[in-house]
Amino acid sequence: MPYVNGNGGVKVYYEVEEGAEPPLVFVHGWTANMNWWKEQRNYFAGKYKMVFLDNRGHGKSDKPLESEHYRFENFVSDLDLVVKEAGLSKFVLIGHSFGTMISMKYCSEHPENVLGLVLIGGGAKIRSLHKLGYPVARLIATLSYRKSAEYVTGLAVGRKAKEVRKWILEQVMTHTPLHSAMNTYRTLTTIDLKEIAKRIEKPTLIIAGKEDALLPVSKSEELKRLIKNSKLVVVEDAGHCVILEKPEEVSKSIEEFVSRL
């Protein structure tokens, strides 16, 4: 199985699907893993080359206990190592949630590699996440990680996505331990990429679920104002995990965006 060695000797797992140019690189969000992209992976199979990675602390990647391994720059450098190991030089970078922040930071550091950005359910600064959701979840997590995950998962999808909610919960409990979740949470809530977003000049597609209770549409609207060459698509009847709730609509929007690059 393919791994790269990131900062601190942390092994980062990735997978490559062969296909046509330009390659699509997918970066998942907090407590998620590459499986979150399963619908897009099926949709684009045979159409485009694709690269998926499990962020450190998630999925099949190493999950170190120490908080220093979860610094923001480590997530960004892991992505850089993966795309180099996969032999990519020009690609479309697609991020969801915390993955949008990793993607924007990578783009600011390596603009020569990025043909376009797709930012789904994200924001430039997400310290002010759902006012009750994360503080309550963090408190509950000290008593029961599963109850905390259930609470946040309930906020992560729209009203019509009960089956998606169940799937997400089991993925979180199976592939993201509590220490990884909390260390990553501390990192993502201290980041402010507003100035970086203003400097992004790459074509950018922004997608948001209208019912997103974790990172509401206003966060995506802010990104639209900050990033010059950007377009916002708001998907009805979907929440934060719009990539799983309305996969065909999301995939078609990505396909149209990529075809115009």
ABEGO torsion letter per residue (X at the ends): XBBBBBBGGBBBBBBBBBEBOBBBBBBBBBGBBAAAAAAAAAAABGABBBBBBBBBGBEABBBBABAAAABAAAAAAAAAAAAAAAGBABBBBBBBEAAAAAAAAAAAABAAABABBBBBGBBABAABBBAAAAAAAAAAAAABAAAAAAAAAAAABBAAAAAAAAAAAAAAAAABBAAAAAAAAAAAAABBAAAAAAABABBBBBBBBAABAABBAAAAAAAAAABABBBBBBBBGBBABAAAABAAAAAAAAAAAAAAX
